């Protein structure tokens, strides 16, 4: 549901989904670690009236999680 963005070697793919007439913040964060693609699904309770707004928030939250946790998100 939006274009993936790169942040510090990670890819953040926004994947907002419809929930109760709004769109919930969700993204998939991926990174290749030791030749293996690791994936983390980020889901937040935040909901927005449009998929674009939810996707923008998912990218912001994804960047924040990467900055705070780095590769630990894959543990």
Biopython code that builds the backbone (N, CA, C, O; Angstrom):
import numpy as np
from Bio.PDB.StructureBuilder import StructureBuilder

atoms = [
    (1, "UNK", "N", (0.824, -1.196, 0.000)),
    (1, "UNK", "CA", (0.000, 0.000, 0.000)),
    (1, "UNK", "C", (0.851, 1.235, 0.000)),
    (1, "UNK", "O", (0.497, 2.165, 0.724)),
    (2, "UNK", "N", (1.806, 1.335, -0.645)),
    (2, "UNK", "CA", (2.705, 2.467, -0.626)),
    (2, "UNK", "C", (4.091, 1.967, -0.943)),
    (2, "UNK", "O", (4.375, 0.771, -0.865)),
    (3, "UNK", "N", (4.941, 2.888, -1.297)),
    (3, "UNK", "CA", (6.281, 2.499, -1.680)),
    (3, "UNK", "C", (7.154, 2.280, -0.462)),
    (3, "UNK", "O", (7.055, 2.997, 0.534)),
    (4, "UNK", "N", (8.003, 1.287, -0.558)),
    (4, "UNK", "CA", (8.955, 1.011, 0.509)),
    (4, "UNK", "C", (9.988, 2.129, 0.544)),
    (4, "UNK", "O", (10.326, 2.715, -0.485)),
    (5, "UNK", "N", (10.484, 2.415, 1.744)),
    (5, "UNK", "CA", (11.550, 3.399, 1.919)),
    (5, "UNK", "C", (12.721, 2.714, 2.610)),
    (5, "UNK", "O", (12.537, 1.773, 3.382)),
    (6, "UNK", "N", (13.912, 3.190, 2.327)),
    (6, "UNK", "CA", (15.121, 2.681, 2.959)),
    (6, "UNK", "C", (15.479, 3.577, 4.136)),
    (6, "UNK", "O", (15.338, 4.798, 4.065)),
    (7, "UNK", "N", (15.944, 2.960, 5.218)),
    (7, "UNK", "CA", (16.390, 3.703, 6.393)),
    (7, "UNK", "C", (17.492, 2.911, 7.080)),
    (7, "UNK", "O", (17.241, 1.850, 7.652)),
    (8, "UNK", "N", (18.716, 3.433, 7.022)),
    (8, "UNK", "CA", (19.872, 2.820, 7.690)),
    (8, "UNK", "C", (20.083, 1.357, 7.313)),
    (8, "UNK", "O", (20.447, 0.541, 8.159)),
    (9, "UNK", "N", (19.854, 1.025, 6.039)),
    (9, "UNK", "CA", (20.063, -0.345, 5.581)),
    (9, "UNK", "C", (18.854, -1.252, 5.708)),
    (9, "UNK", "O", (18.912, -2.419, 5.322)),
    (10, "UNK", "N", (17.765, -0.734, 6.242)),
    (10, "UNK", "CA", (16.512, -1.487, 6.384)),
    (10, "UNK", "C", (15.534, -1.000, 5.320)),
    (10, "UNK", "O", (15.642, 0.123, 4.829)),
    (11, "UNK", "N", (14.596, -1.845, 4.977)),
    (11, "UNK", "CA", (13.499, -1.463, 4.101)),
    (11, "UNK", "C", (12.217, -1.438, 4.940)),
    (11, "UNK", "O", (11.928, -2.377, 5.682)),
    (12, "UNK", "N", (11.468, -0.362, 4.809)),
    (12, "UNK", "CA", (10.187, -0.237, 5.511)),
    (12, "UNK", "C", (9.092, -0.207, 4.453)),
    (12, "UNK", "O", (9.003, 0.734, 3.665)),
    (13, "UNK", "N", (8.264, -1.241, 4.441)),
    (13, "UNK", "CA", (7.150, -1.338, 3.490)),
    (13, "UNK", "C", (5.849, -1.097, 4.253)),
    (13, "UNK", "O", (5.418, -1.961, 5.016)),
    (14, "UNK", "N", (5.214, 0.069, 4.057)),
    (14, "UNK", "CA", (3.940, 0.304, 4.739)),
    (14, "UNK", "C", (2.870, -0.656, 4.227)),
    (14, "UNK", "O", (2.736, -0.877, 3.024)),
    (15, "UNK", "N", (2.115, -1.219, 5.163)),
    (15, "UNK", "CA", (1.055, -2.171, 4.810)),
    (15, "UNK", "C", (-0.201, -1.911, 5.650)),
    (15, "UNK", "O", (-0.694, -2.818, 6.320)),
    (16, "UNK", "N", (-0.723, -0.670, 5.618)),
    (16, "UNK", "CA", (-1.909, -0.395, 6.430)),
    (16, "UNK", "C", (-3.066, -1.277, 5.994)),
    (16, "UNK", "O", (-3.172, -1.659, 4.828)),
    (17, "UNK", "N", (-3.929, -1.593, 6.945)),
    (17, "UNK", "CA", (-5.080, -2.436, 6.610)),
    (17, "UNK", "C", (-6.356, -1.812, 7.176)),
    (17, "UNK", "O", (-6.325, -1.058, 8.148)),
    (18, "UNK", "N", (-7.464, -2.145, 6.542)),
    (18, "UNK", "CA", (-8.758, -1.615, 6.940)),
    (18, "UNK", "C", (-9.216, -2.269, 8.239)),
    (18, "UNK", "O", (-9.161, -3.488, 8.402)),
    (19, "UNK", "N", (-9.672, -1.415, 9.161)),
    (19, "UNK", "CA", (-10.169, -1.909, 10.451)),
    (19, "UNK", "C", (-11.261, -0.974, 10.944)),
    (19, "UNK", "O", (-10.999, 0.191, 11.242)),
    (20, "UNK", "N", (-12.463, -1.474, 11.030)),
    (20, "UNK", "CA", (-13.597, -0.695, 11.540)),
    (20, "UNK", "C", (-13.775, 0.629, 10.813)),
    (20, "UNK", "O", (-14.027, 1.656, 11.442)),
    (21, "UNK", "N", (-13.646, 0.609, 9.489)),
    (21, "UNK", "CA", (-13.885, 1.807, 8.691)),
    (21, "UNK", "C", (-12.714, 2.776, 8.640)),
    (21, "UNK", "O", (-12.825, 3.847, 8.044)),
    (22, "UNK", "N", (-11.596, 2.417, 9.256)),
    (22, "UNK", "CA", (-10.398, 3.246, 9.198)),
    (22, "UNK", "C", (-9.229, 2.371, 8.766)),
    (22, "UNK", "O", (-9.412, 1.196, 8.448)),
    (23, "UNK", "N", (-8.022, 2.945, 8.754)),
    (23, "UNK", "CA", (-6.841, 2.187, 8.354)),
    (23, "UNK", "C", (-5.847, 2.150, 9.504)),
    (23, "UNK", "O", (-5.474, 3.182, 10.062)),
    (24, "UNK", "N", (-5.433, 0.955, 9.841)),
    (24, "UNK", "CA", (-4.529, 0.743, 10.968)),
    (24, "UNK", "C", (-3.072, 0.817, 10.506)),
    (24, "UNK", "O", (-2.724, 0.373, 9.411)),
    (25, "UNK", "N", (-2.241, 1.386, 11.363)),
    (25, "UNK", "CA", (-0.816, 1.534, 11.090)),
    (25, "UNK", "C", (-0.134, 0.170, 11.126)),
    (25, "UNK", "O", (-0.197, -0.547, 12.124)),
    (26, "UNK", "N", (0.521, -0.171, 10.015)),
    (26, "UNK", "CA", (1.212, -1.456, 9.918)),
    (26, "UNK", "C", (2.304, -1.331, 8.860)),
    (26, "UNK", "O", (2.135, -0.634, 7.859)),
    (27, "UNK", "N", (3.424, -2.014, 9.091)),
    (27, "UNK", "CA", (4.521, -2.030, 8.124)),
    (27, "UNK", "C", (5.315, -3.316, 8.290)),
    (27, "UNK", "O", (5.262, -3.968, 9.333)),
    (28, "UNK", "N", (6.046, -3.666, 7.249)),
    (28, "UNK", "CA", (6.976, -4.781, 7.310)),
    (28, "UNK", "C", (8.377, -4.194, 7.150)),
    (28, "UNK", "O", (8.676, -3.517, 6.166)),
    (29, "UNK", "N", (9.230, -4.470, 8.144)),
    (29, "UNK", "CA", (10.608, -3.998, 8.124)),
    (29, "UNK", "C", (11.491, -5.195, 7.773)),
    (29, "UNK", "O", (11.398, -6.246, 8.408)),
    (30, "UNK", "N", (12.347, -5.034, 6.760)),
    (30, "UNK", "CA", (13.232, -6.118, 6.354)),
    (30, "UNK", "C", (14.674, -5.638, 6.262)),
    (30, "UNK", "O", (14.951, -4.458, 6.049)),
    (31, "UNK", "N", (15.582, -6.598, 6.429)),
    (31, "UNK", "CA", (17.011, -6.330, 6.275)),
    (31, "UNK", "C", (17.709, -7.661, 6.046)),
    (31, "UNK", "O", (17.346, -8.675, 6.642)),
    (32, "UNK", "N", (18.710, -7.649, 5.179)),
    (32, "UNK", "CA", (19.510, -8.856, 4.982)),
    (32, "UNK", "C", (20.588, -8.897, 6.061)),
    (32, "UNK", "O", (21.384, -7.967, 6.193)),
    (33, "UNK", "N", (20.604, -9.982, 6.828)),
    (33, "UNK", "CA", (21.569, -10.179, 7.905)),
    (33, "UNK", "C", (22.274, -11.511, 7.659)),
    (33, "UNK", "O", (21.634, -12.563, 7.659)),
    (34, "UNK", "N", (23.576, -11.468, 7.451)),
    (34, "UNK", "CA", (24.373, -12.682, 7.202)),
    (34, "UNK", "C", (23.797, -13.518, 6.064)),
    (34, "UNK", "O", (23.739, -14.744, 6.154)),
    (35, "UNK", "N", (23.370, -12.848, 4.991)),
    (35, "UNK", "CA", (22.855, -13.537, 3.813)),
    (35, "UNK", "C", (21.420, -14.015, 3.912)),
    (35, "UNK", "O", (20.908, -14.635, 2.981)),
    (36, "UNK", "N", (20.761, -13.732, 5.037)),
    (36, "UNK", "CA", (19.368, -14.142, 5.246)),
    (36, "UNK", "C", (18.507, -12.897, 5.388)),
    (36, "UNK", "O", (18.848, -11.989, 6.146)),
    (37, "UNK", "N", (17.391, -12.846, 4.664)),
    (37, "UNK", "CA", (16.486, -11.711, 4.782)),
    (37, "UNK", "C", (15.635, -11.895, 6.033)),
    (37, "UNK", "O", (14.871, -12.854, 6.145)),
    (38, "UNK", "N", (15.778, -10.973, 6.958)),
    (38, "UNK", "CA", (15.003, -10.984, 8.205)),
    (38, "UNK", "C", (13.814, -10.053, 8.030)),
    (38, "UNK", "O", (13.888, -9.065, 7.300)),
    (39, "UNK", "N", (12.713, -10.380, 8.710)),
    (39, "UNK", "CA", (11.476, -9.601, 8.570)),
    (39, "UNK", "C", (10.837, -9.383, 9.930)),
    (39, "UNK", "O", (10.802, -10.286, 10.766)),
    (40, "UNK", "N", (10.335, -8.181, 10.141)),
    (40, "UNK", "CA", (9.615, -7.836, 11.369)),
    (40, "UNK", "C", (8.325, -7.124, 10.973)),
    (40, "UNK", "O", (8.352, -6.154, 10.216)),
    (41, "UNK", "N", (7.215, -7.603, 11.479)),
    (41, "UNK", "CA", (5.926, -6.958, 11.206)),
    (41, "UNK", "C", (5.619, -5.994, 12.341)),
    (41, "UNK", "O", (5.529, -6.386, 13.505)),
    (42, "UNK", "N", (5.464, -4.737, 11.984)),
    (42, "UNK", "CA", (5.194, -3.660, 12.926)),
    (42, "UNK", "C", (3.712, -3.314, 12.851)),
    (42, "UNK", "O", (3.227, -2.897, 11.799)),
    (43, "UNK", "N", (2.995, -3.481, 13.945)),
    (43, "UNK", "CA", (1.573, -3.152, 13.991)),
    (43, "UNK", "C", (1.355, -2.235, 15.192)),
    (43, "UNK", "O", (1.784, -2.540, 16.305)),
    (44, "UNK", "N", (0.692, -1.123, 14.956)),
    (44, "UNK", "CA", (0.379, -0.174, 16.019)),
    (44, "UNK", "C", (-1.132, 0.024, 16.088)),
    (44, "UNK", "O", (-1.851, -0.239, 15.124)),
    (45, "UNK", "N", (-1.588, 0.479, 17.213)),
    (45, "UNK", "CA", (-3.025, 0.678, 17.419)),
    (45, "UNK", "C", (-3.552, 1.918, 16.701)),
    (45, "UNK", "O", (-4.764, 2.077, 16.557)),
    (46, "UNK", "N", (-2.664, 2.792, 16.251)),
    (46, "UNK", "CA", (-3.079, 4.041, 15.597)),
    (46, "UNK", "C", (-3.924, 3.752, 14.361)),
    (46, "UNK", "O", (-3.588, 2.892, 13.546)),
    (47, "UNK", "N", (-5.021, 4.483, 14.238)),
    (47, "UNK", "CA", (-5.899, 4.346, 13.062)),
    (47, "UNK", "C", (-6.136, 5.711, 12.446)),
    (47, "UNK", "O", (-6.173, 6.726, 13.141)),
    (48, "UNK", "N", (-6.298, 5.720, 11.115)),
    (48, "UNK", "CA", (-6.441, 6.958, 10.363)),
    (48, "UNK", "C", (-7.560, 6.824, 9.336)),
    (48, "UNK", "O", (-7.918, 5.709, 8.957)),
    (49, "UNK", "N", (-8.116, 7.944, 8.883)),
    (49, "UNK", "CA", (-9.222, 7.886, 7.926)),
    (49, "UNK", "C", (-8.804, 7.480, 6.515)),
    (49, "UNK", "O", (-9.659, 7.139, 5.697)),
    (50, "UNK", "N", (-7.494, 7.509, 6.213)),
    (50, "UNK", "CA", (-7.057, 7.107, 4.873)),
    (50, "UNK", "C", (-5.834, 6.198, 4.957)),
    (50, "UNK", "O", (-5.068, 6.241, 5.920)),
    (51, "UNK", "N", (-5.673, 5.381, 3.928)),
    (51, "UNK", "CA", (-4.525, 4.481, 3.858)),
    (51, "UNK", "C", (-3.223, 5.275, 3.750)),
    (51, "UNK", "O", (-2.201, 4.869, 4.303)),
    (52, "UNK", "N", (-3.256, 6.406, 3.040)),
    (52, "UNK", "CA", (-2.053, 7.219, 2.886)),
    (52, "UNK", "C", (-1.564, 7.766, 4.224)),
    (52, "UNK", "O", (-0.364, 7.753, 4.498)),
    (53, "UNK", "N", (-2.477, 8.240, 5.048)),
    (53, "UNK", "CA", (-2.085, 8.753, 6.371)),
    (53, "UNK", "C", (-1.529, 7.627, 7.244)),
    (53, "UNK", "O", (-0.539, 7.816, 7.950)),
    (54, "UNK", "N", (-2.163, 6.469, 7.194)),
    (54, "UNK", "CA", (-1.677, 5.329, 7.972)),
    (54, "UNK", "C", (-0.308, 4.877, 7.470)),
    (54, "UNK", "O", (0.543, 4.488, 8.269)),
    (55, "UNK", "N", (-0.086, 4.923, 6.154)),
    (55, "UNK", "CA", (1.203, 4.535, 5.582)),
    (55, "UNK", "C", (2.296, 5.516, 6.011)),
    (55, "UNK", "O", (3.404, 5.100, 6.352)),
    (56, "UNK", "N", (1.992, 6.809, 5.996)),
    (56, "UNK", "CA", (2.963, 7.815, 6.445)),
    (56, "UNK", "C", (3.355, 7.577, 7.899)),
    (56, "UNK", "O", (4.532, 7.663, 8.249)),
    (57, "UNK", "N", (2.389, 7.284, 8.731)),
    (57, "UNK", "CA", (2.664, 7.021, 10.140)),
    (57, "UNK", "C", (3.468, 5.732, 10.306)),
    (57, "UNK", "O", (4.350, 5.661, 11.162)),
    (58, "UNK", "N", (3.174, 4.725, 9.505)),
    (58, "UNK", "CA", (3.908, 3.465, 9.575)),
    (58, "UNK", "C", (5.387, 3.683, 9.257)),
    (58, "UNK", "O", (6.252, 3.078, 9.891)),
    (59, "UNK", "N", (5.678, 4.530, 8.295)),
    (59, "UNK", "CA", (7.066, 4.830, 7.949)),
    (59, "UNK", "C", (7.743, 5.570, 9.096)),
    (59, "UNK", "O", (8.881, 5.256, 9.447)),
    (60, "UNK", "N", (7.061, 6.545, 9.682)),
    (60, "UNK", "CA", (7.631, 7.275, 10.831)),
    (60, "UNK", "C", (7.908, 6.327, 11.995)),
    (60, "UNK", "O", (8.979, 6.379, 12.599)),
    (61, "UNK", "N", (6.950, 5.469, 12.309)),
    (61, "UNK", "CA", (7.124, 4.514, 13.410)),
    (61, "UNK", "C", (8.222, 3.498, 13.087)),
    (61, "UNK", "O", (8.994, 3.114, 13.966)),
    (62, "UNK", "N", (8.289, 3.068, 11.840)),
    (62, "UNK", "CA", (9.327, 2.138, 11.432)),
    (62, "UNK", "C", (10.712, 2.726, 11.631)),
    (62, "UNK", "O", (11.608, 2.057, 12.147)),
    (63, "UNK", "N", (10.888, 3.966, 11.227)),
    (63, "UNK", "CA", (12.175, 4.641, 11.434)),
    (63, "UNK", "C", (12.512, 4.733, 12.924)),
    (63, "UNK", "O", (13.652, 4.504, 13.327)),
    (64, "UNK", "N", (11.522, 5.065, 13.721)),
    (64, "UNK", "CA", (11.732, 5.182, 15.164)),
    (64, "UNK", "C", (12.167, 3.844, 15.768)),
    (64, "UNK", "O", (13.105, 3.800, 16.564)),
    (65, "UNK", "N", (11.500, 2.769, 15.399)),
    (65, "UNK", "CA", (11.827, 1.437, 15.918)),
    (65, "UNK", "C", (13.247, 1.045, 15.497)),
    (65, "UNK", "O", (14.006, 0.509, 16.305)),
    (66, "UNK", "N", (13.600, 1.304, 14.261)),
    (66, "UNK", "CA", (14.945, 0.989, 13.781)),
    (66, "UNK", "C", (15.989, 1.788, 14.560)),
    (66, "UNK", "O", (17.007, 1.241, 14.984)),
    (67, "UNK", "N", (15.733, 3.074, 14.746)),
    (67, "UNK", "CA", (16.674, 3.924, 15.483)),
    (67, "UNK", "C", (16.846, 3.468, 16.928)),
    (67, "UNK", "O", (17.947, 3.525, 17.475)),
    (68, "UNK", "N", (15.761, 3.017, 17.541)),
    (68, "UNK", "CA", (15.806, 2.624, 18.957)),
    (68, "UNK", "C", (16.331, 1.201, 19.159)),
    (68, "UNK", "O", (17.049, 0.944, 20.126)),
    (69, "UNK", "N", (15.980, 0.268, 18.255)),
    (69, "UNK", "CA", (16.259, -1.136, 18.508)),
    (69, "UNK", "C", (17.252, -1.782, 17.549)),
    (69, "UNK", "O", (17.881, -2.781, 17.897)),
    (70, "UNK", "N", (17.401, -1.235, 16.361)),
    (70, "UNK", "CA", (18.300, -1.846, 15.388)),
    (70, "UNK", "C", (17.936, -3.297, 15.114)),
    (70, "UNK", "O", (16.758, -3.641, 15.024)),
    (71, "UNK", "N", (18.952, -4.149, 14.982)),
    (71, "UNK", "CA", (18.718, -5.560, 14.629)),
    (71, "UNK", "C", (17.993, -6.350, 15.707)),
    (71, "UNK", "O", (17.551, -7.469, 15.451)),
    (72, "UNK", "N", (17.861, -5.794, 16.909)),
    (72, "UNK", "CA", (17.139, -6.514, 17.978)),
    (72, "UNK", "C", (15.676, -6.754, 17.611)),
    (72, "UNK", "O", (15.037, -7.628, 18.197)),
    (73, "UNK", "N", (15.132, -6.002, 16.658)),
    (73, "UNK", "CA", (13.732, -6.224, 16.273)),
    (73, "UNK", "C", (13.522, -7.621, 15.688)),
    (73, "UNK", "O", (12.393, -8.107, 15.629)),
    (74, "UNK", "N", (14.600, -8.259, 15.259)),
    (74, "UNK", "CA", (14.489, -9.593, 14.661)),
    (74, "UNK", "C", (14.652, -10.712, 15.670)),
    (74, "UNK", "O", (14.541, -11.882, 15.304)),
    (75, "UNK", "N", (14.913, -10.391, 16.931)),
    (75, "UNK", "CA", (15.082, -11.429, 17.965)),
    (75, "UNK", "C", (13.770, -12.042, 18.376)),
    (75, "UNK", "O", (13.743, -12.925, 19.233)),
]
sb = StructureBuilder()
sb.init_structure("model")
sb.init_model(0)
sb.init_chain("A")
sb.init_seg("    ")
for serial, (resi, resn, name, xyz) in enumerate(atoms, 1):
    if name == "N":
        sb.init_residue(resn, " ", resi, " ")
    sb.init_atom(name, np.array(xyz, "f"), 0.0, 1.0, " ", f" {name:<3s}", serial, name[0])
structure = sb.get_structure()
